[in-house]
Amino acid sequence: MHSFTQDCSSFLTTPPLPSFIPLVDVRAIAPSEQTGFESSLHGQIQQAIQSVLAQGDYILGRAVIEFELAFASACTSPYGVGVGSGLDAIALGLIACGIKPRDEVLLPANAPISTAMGVVAAGATPVFVDVVLTTGLLDLVAAEKAITPQTRALVPVHQFGQMVSPRQLLDLASTFDLLIFEDATQAHLAEREGYRAGAVGVAAAFCFLPWRNLGGMGDGGMVVTADEGVAQGVRSLRDSGISRRHHHTRLGTCSRLDSIQAAVLSVKLPQLPAWNGDRHCLARHYDHALIHLNLPGITALRNETGRGHSYERYTIRVSDQAVVNAFLLQAMLANQGIQTEMPWGKPCYRQPAFQPYHPSHCPNTDLLSQQALSLPLYPSLSAEQQRRVVQALQSACQTSTRLYSPGHPCG
Ligand SMILES: Cc1ncc(COP(=O)(O)O)c(C=O)c1O
């Protein structure tokens, strides 16, 4: 005879919650049981911090100078100047490049907010330009149409590790006598057409937020340049306009990369090519899975750069042809313990802070803000975790097909 509890047991036991897969795991270098490699890196980081503590040169110390040289050289540039954040790298870099108040600076309408705020902090006027729908990158045809006699600079953002075409950028800049200042904060060691990110324009900004391909344990940024005058300018601007001890020749600010952050970043830098390689493999798996699953209306943002993409993110577009929209898909994946992000939720050019600069109409930017979805991607994402993400994508689409098919009450 069946007891009540036996009959109801399947209802009383709740299925185990799936383990959480974050969009990015910034603790990837924490000591790990499984990989001696990660734990040895953790030990090296502790040693590097200890040596800064022992030296006591916490501000613009030896660790900063060493990291500036190493990172600039990894970007194939002679000079690197460490600053407090990516925003400051953009602002101080533009000023050091000679951008003056009210100069117009072209940038993509989906740029991160800090890019646009960096332009404004330099005293310039941001002019938002639409992006290419298939890549999310600055549309250089639209950029050309936005040029006026006041336009002085282009700030291409190498979004998610994919560079804007250096050849096309250089053509446009030389035709209209514009300066290129790259926002390479998401593109550490990315390459395209023989150029490394940061080596295309007069100067470039990087940041070292913990979730970047090369991330610190706090804030930090750098201006990288081949122009010694620009490097000197940023060195002065980051340190209250100093030119030599007790001598301040210009108005500056206080924005310096910490020695402790620089020491951490120096330990991690040699691993960056391998980590970028891991990201690349994971991205290839997502590419193949998307082709294999053949989910109508769901495509990856197009990779224009072949192997040069550094995949800071892997982002898909969920178009009107899909059985599900990006909002619903995000919720369905969250239900499976998978974190995703709509990266351009409210595009920069539509943010209230930028209303004074908002005459532009950028339909592709608006569409992508509703349709783009970034999937989990970081070097330590396991094959099993990635399989779960792909399966969850597939089952979300299957469930939606069933729910919205003709004949179903929701259809
Ligand atoms: C493309 C881009 N530019 C600039 C920044 C600003 O960096 P930070 O937050 O260090 O100021 C970010 C940060 O998210 C970014 O993604």
The ligand as a Gaussian input file, in Angstrom:
#p B3LYP/6-31G(d) Opt

LIG

0 1
 C       35.106000      51.125000     -23.694000
 C       35.322000      51.733000     -22.314000
 N       35.876000      52.953000     -22.228000
 C       36.120000      53.513000     -21.038000
 C       35.805000      52.879000     -19.865000
 C       36.070000      53.553000     -18.568000
 O       36.878000      52.876000     -17.726000
 P       36.873000      53.237000     -16.137000
 O       35.633000      52.649000     -15.571000
 O       38.135000      52.637000     -15.650000
 O       36.876000      54.726000     -16.032000
 C       35.213000      51.627000     -19.896000
 C       34.828000      50.942000     -18.655000
 O       33.887000      50.243000     -18.526000
 C       34.964000      51.026000     -21.159000
 O       34.381000      49.820000     -21.278000

